Amino acid sequence: MNATPQDLLTVGEVARRSGIATSAVRYYESQGLITSVRTAGNQRRYPRYALRRIGIIVASRRFGIPLSEVAAVFADLPHDRMPGKRDWRRISASWHEQLAARRRELELLEEELTGCIGCGCLSLNTCRALNPGDRLANDGPGPRRLGRDPEPPAA
């Protein structure tokens, strides 16, 4: 990294400008998502483009993309310079289908919850939340019906 001292930011400056804790900055570095250089006094200094990477990390976390997937995408980015437009376009394309699938899942969940909670009837014929006799316990933990094809309730 050929940055002058004026191009580098302290961990506190990165945290303040990105809106995250200094511990998160250090954690992202430990995970290889951002890089720093050390001063003669062994203090970390980050290139300004670390802010852009952190912005992508924060946004991806907000959309439910795990850090492991962020790391996989970042592995192909240059570590010694600001990623270019082509680099960012590649990230966007790699997440496009995944985010579209999540959007569809959320829309389905919203429809199901609105239908069930909105009517308040808890109909034995149509309600997907009813579980007479706890028969779904044998299927394992978690929501067993939401996001799946409806199963008729047991009589």
N, C-alpha and C positions, 0 to 999 in steps of 0.2 A: 504494500500500500504506500504510494508516494504522496501522502498528504502533508501539507504544512501544518504547523501547530494551530494556525487560525482555522483550518478546515476541520479540526477535530473537536469533539464535544466531550465533556466530562460525563460520568454516569448520572450525576444529578441533572445536568442540562438535558440529557436524553430522556430521563424520566419525566422531567417537568414538561418538555415539549411534546412528548408522546402521550402523556396522561396516565402513565403506569408507575408502579413503585420501582425504586432502584433495585430491589431484590428481583423483580421480574426481569429487568434489563440484564442483570447478571445471570439469571436462570436461562434466558434465551441465548445468551452467549455460551453458557455451559452446554446447551443442546446443539450448538453449532448453527443457530439460526442467524446470528449476527456475529461480527468479529470486532476486535479491538486491538490496539497496539498499547504497549506499555511505555511510560515515560521513564526518564532516568531514575525518578523516585518511585518506580514500580506502580504508578497510578494508571488506571485504564483510561484510554481515550478512544472515542468511537468516531468513525467517519460520518458525515452528515447523512449519507444515504441509509444509514442504519435506521433513521427515522421512518423512511419509506418502508423498509422491511418490517419494522414494528407495526406500522399502520396496517400492512397486509396481515400480520399475525393477529392483531386485535380484531380486525374485521372477520377473519376466518374463524376465530374462536366464537365470535358473536353468532355466526351462522352454523356453528356446530361442527366445524372441520377440525379434527384432532391435530395436535401439534406434530404427530408423526407424519401426517399427510402434508403439512406445511413444510416440514423438513425435507420430504421427498421432492417437492417442487423446488424448494430453495437449493437443493443439491446441484441442480443444473444451472443455477444463476452464477454469474461471476462474483468472486469474493473480493476482488481488488478494485472494483469500480462500480459506479451507479449502473444498475441494470437498465437496458434500453427499452424502447417501445416494443420491439419484437419479443424481448424477454417477458414483459408484462402481459403481452397478448397471449403468449404461450401459457402462462399461469391461468389467465381467464378462461382460455379454451379447455384446459385440463379440468377445471372445476365446473364448467358450464352444465354438463349433463348431470353431474352429482347434485348440484344445487337445484336443477329443474326437477329431479326425482324427489328431493326433499320438499320442494314447493308442492308437488302433487300429493305427497303424503300428508302434509299439513292441511291442505285444502280438504282432503278426505276426512281427516280427523275433525276438522272444524264442522263439516257437514254432519258427521255422526253425533258429535256432542250437541250441536244446535238442535238436531232432531230429537234427541233423547231428553236433554235438559230443558229444551224450549217448550216441549208439550207438557211435561210433567206427569204424563199418564202412567208411565212404567207398565205399559201393556205387556201382558204375558205372551202375546202373539208377535210383537215386533221389537220389544226392548232388548238391546244387546248388552245391557248392564246387569240384568238379572242373572243370577247363578243359583238356582234352586238346589239345595242340598250341597252346595259348594262342590259341584261335580267338576268344575274346571281346575280344582286344586291338583288333580292328577296330571294335568298338562304342563305343570311347571310354573315358575314365578312370572310375574309381570302381567300386563294386560293381554288377555287371551283372545279377545274378539275385536277390539278396535283395530281398524285397518285391514280386516280380513273379510272374507265373504260371510254373510250372516249365517248363523247356525240356528235352526229352529230350537226353541227352548224345550226342555224335557217336560212331558205332561205330568 
